[in-house]
């Protein structure tokens, strides 16, 4: 009597939450001959598990942009406890990339396609001399600013708008930062912004101005272009009343400059956690 054939378990889908200092990376996405966060994570997975899946991120942060809670998903055949994978990856990855959470999720989960909303922060240092331990993570702007004008400008972006005027001149509308779960159509520049506001923070390093924006999707360079335009408002080159016309123009040439990458941080990505739990049970 022959033994029944053994069933080989199928691959498991994984969800990682990771933080990184983007200064020394050419962005998230793998690029030939360049060091990227996605590439480093793929290499670490290969060394730890013997498999080399290409992790899919919730968004493709650009060169020099940081993340407090980027999310990546991929499939692995290897049966490995989540806590073991987390420890092994953190031992293998460079210190500028840290895995904060590791868990298995339903097979349909995708870091980008399953996202409901994202929050970005842009941080500006207001002191005369930027401390060296902050310099990689803030845009140092010591010149006078009208903070009330900044706050007025931020409110102009609330709600659903066509943000083509604030996209890079060569936006990839078909793939970048698609969030279908929140009905952000990737083939258009129309996005919905749920929160857009500036706040002042004071600590031992000095004064920070922090812009926080939460929306259902973002175009290439969109947040940095919004910030650069609002800074023009704060210096009197534009007014908040000009912003509706800039939105309506649907032309990058009428908006302000692109703020430097070093001040931008992907703060968090939101998912339907209750649905994930139900599907896992």
C-alpha positions in Angstrom: 0.0 0.0 0.0 1.5 3.3 -1.1 1.4 6.4 1.1 -1.0 9.2 0.0 0.8 12.1 -1.7 1.7 14.9 0.6 0.1 18.2 0.1 2.6 21.0 -0.5 1.4 24.2 1.2 0.8 27.1 -1.1 2.6 30.5 -0.8 1.5 32.9 1.9 1.0 36.6 1.4 3.0 38.9 3.7 2.5 42.5 4.8 5.5 44.3 6.1 5.5 47.8 7.7 8.9 49.5 7.4 10.6 52.8 8.1 13.5 54.2 6.2 15.8 57.2 5.8 15.6 57.8 2.1 18.6 60.1 1.8 21.0 57.6 0.3 18.5 55.7 -1.8 17.3 56.4 -5.4 13.7 56.1 -4.2 11.6 53.0 -3.5 11.4 51.4 -7.0 14.1 49.1 -8.3 16.3 50.8 -11.0 19.3 49.3 -12.9 22.6 50.2 -11.3 21.0 52.2 -8.4 20.4 51.5 -4.7 16.7 51.5 -3.9 14.6 50.5 -0.9 12.7 47.9 -2.9 15.9 46.4 -4.2 17.5 46.2 -0.7 14.3 44.5 0.7 14.2 42.0 -2.2 17.9 41.2 -1.7 17.4 40.7 2.1 14.4 38.4 1.5 16.5 36.3 -0.9 19.3 36.0 1.7 16.9 35.1 4.5 14.5 32.8 2.8 16.2 31.7 -0.5 13.3 33.3 -2.4 13.4 36.6 -4.2 9.9 38.1 -4.5 9.7 41.7 -5.6 8.0 43.5 -2.7 5.1 45.8 -3.8 5.0 49.0 -2.0 2.0 51.2 -1.1 3.6 54.0 -3.1 6.9 54.7 -5.0 8.6 57.3 -2.8 11.1 59.3 -4.8 14.9 59.7 -4.2 15.5 61.3 -0.8 12.0 60.8 0.5 11.6 59.1 3.9 9.0 56.8 5.4 7.7 56.2 8.9 5.4 53.4 7.9 5.7 52.3 4.3 3.8 49.0 3.6 5.1 46.3 1.3 3.4 43.0 0.3 4.8 39.8 -1.3 4.3 36.1 -1.4 6.7 33.5 0.2 6.6 29.7 0.0 8.9 29.3 3.0 7.0 28.7 6.3 8.5 31.1 8.7 7.1 32.7 11.9 6.4 36.4 11.4 8.6 37.4 14.4 11.5 35.4 13.0 11.2 37.0 9.6 11.2 40.5 11.2 14.3 39.8 13.2 16.2 38.1 10.3 15.4 41.0 7.9 16.5 43.6 10.4 19.8 41.8 10.9 20.3 41.7 7.1 19.0 45.1 5.9 21.1 48.2 6.2 20.5 50.3 9.4 18.7 52.9 7.3 15.8 50.5 6.7 13.9 48.9 9.6 11.1 46.4 9.6 8.5 47.5 12.2 5.9 44.8 11.7 5.7 41.5 9.9 2.5 39.5 9.4 0.7 37.2 7.0 -2.5 38.4 5.4 -5.2 37.1 3.0 -3.9 36.3 -0.5 -5.9 39.1 -2.1 -4.1 41.8 -0.1 -1.9 44.2 -2.1 0.0 47.0 -0.4 -0.9 49.5 -3.1 -4.3 48.3 -4.5 -5.8 47.6 -1.0 -4.9 50.9 0.5 -7.8 53.2 1.5 -5.8 56.4 2.3 -2.3 57.7 2.8 -0.9 60.5 5.0 2.2 62.5 4.2 4.1 65.0 6.3 6.4 67.8 5.0 8.7 69.2 7.7 10.3 72.7 7.6 12.9 73.9 10.0 12.5 77.6 10.9 15.6 78.3 12.9 18.7 80.2 11.7 21.0 77.1 12.0 19.6 73.7 11.3 21.0 71.0 13.7 23.0 68.4 11.8 20.9 65.6 13.2 17.8 67.1 11.6 19.3 68.3 8.3 18.5 65.0 6.4 14.8 65.1 7.4 13.8 68.8 7.1 13.8 71.7 4.6 15.6 74.6 6.3 13.7 77.8 5.6 14.9 80.7 7.9 13.3 83.5 5.8 10.1 85.3 7.0 6.8 83.5 6.4 3.2 84.4 6.8 2.0 81.3 8.7 -1.7 82.5 8.5 -1.4 82.6 4.7 0.1 79.1 4.7 -2.9 77.9 6.7 -5.4 79.6 4.3 -3.6 78.0 1.3 -3.8 74.5 2.8 -7.5 74.7 3.1 -7.8 75.4 -0.7 -6.8 71.8 -1.4 -9.5 70.1 0.7 -12.0 68.0 -1.2 -12.0 66.5 -4.6 -9.9 68.3 -7.3 -8.0 67.8 -10.4 -4.4 68.1 -9.2 -2.7 68.0 -12.7 -1.2 71.5 -12.0 0.7 69.9 -9.0 1.9 66.7 -10.7 5.3 66.3 -12.2 5.6 67.4 -15.8 5.8 63.7 -16.9 3.3 62.1 -14.5 2.6 58.4 -14.9 -1.1 58.5 -14.2 -1.6 54.9 -15.1 0.3 53.3 -12.3 1.6 55.7 -9.7 0.0 55.6 -6.2 -3.2 54.0 -7.4 -5.7 53.5 -4.6 -8.7 51.8 -6.1 -10.3 50.9 -2.7 -10.9 54.6 -2.2 -12.0 55.1 -5.8 -9.1 57.2 -6.9 -9.0 56.7 -10.7 -5.4 56.1 -11.8 -6.1 57.3 -15.3 -6.9 60.9 -14.2 -5.4 63.5 -11.9 -8.5 63.7 -9.8 -7.8 63.0 -6.1 -9.7 63.6 -2.9 -7.9 65.3 0.0 -9.5 64.6 3.5 -7.0 66.7 5.6 -4.7 69.5 4.6 -3.2 71.7 7.4 -0.1 73.2 8.8 1.0 73.1 12.4 3.8 74.6 14.4 5.9 72.4 16.6 8.5 73.5 19.1 11.1 71.3 20.7 14.7 71.5 21.9 16.0 71.6 18.3 13.9 74.7 17.4 10.7 75.5 15.6 9.2 73.2 12.9 6.4 73.9 10.5 4.7 70.6 9.6 2.3 70.2 6.7 0.1 67.1 7.0 -2.0 65.9 4.1 -4.3 62.8 4.0 -5.9 61.7 0.8 -7.1 58.8 -1.3 -4.1 59.0 -3.7 -1.2 61.2 -4.7 0.4 62.0 -8.1 4.1 62.1 -8.8 5.7 65.0 -6.8 2.2 66.2 -5.8 2.9 66.9 -2.1 6.2 68.6 -2.8 4.6 70.8 -5.5 1.8 71.7 -3.1 4.3 72.7 -0.5 6.4 74.7 -2.9 3.4 76.6 -4.1 2.2 77.3 -0.5 5.6 78.6 0.4 5.3 81.1 -2.5 2.0 82.1 -0.8 3.8 82.6 2.5 6.3 84.9 0.9 3.8 87.0 -0.9 4.5 85.8 -4.4 1.0 84.3 -4.6 -2.1 84.5 -2.5 -4.5 81.8 -1.3 -7.1 83.3 -3.6 -4.9 82.4 -6.6 -5.0 78.6 -5.8 -8.5 77.8 -7.3 -7.4 79.3 -10.7 -4.1 77.3 -10.5 -6.0 74.1 -9.9 -8.4 74.9 -12.8 -5.5 75.6 -15.2 -4.4 72.0 -15.1 -0.9 73.1 -16.0 2.3 72.5 -14.0 3.8 75.8 -15.3 1.4 77.9 -13.3 2.1 76.4 -9.9 5.1 77.0 -7.6 8.4 75.2 -7.4 9.0 71.6 -6.2 10.0 71.5 -2.5 13.1 69.4 -1.8 12.7 65.7 -1.2 14.4 65.6 2.2 11.5 67.3 4.0 8.9 64.7 2.8 7.9 61.7 4.9 5.3 59.0 4.1 3.6 59.0 7.5 1.1 56.2 7.3 -1.1 54.0 5.0 -4.6 52.9 5.9 -6.3 49.6 5.2 -9.6 47.9 6.2 -8.1 46.1 9.1 -11.3 44.5 10.2 -11.7 43.0 6.8 -8.1 41.7 6.9 -8.8 40.1 10.3 -12.1 38.5 9.0 -10.4 37.1 5.9 -7.5 35.7 8.0 -9.7 33.8 10.5 
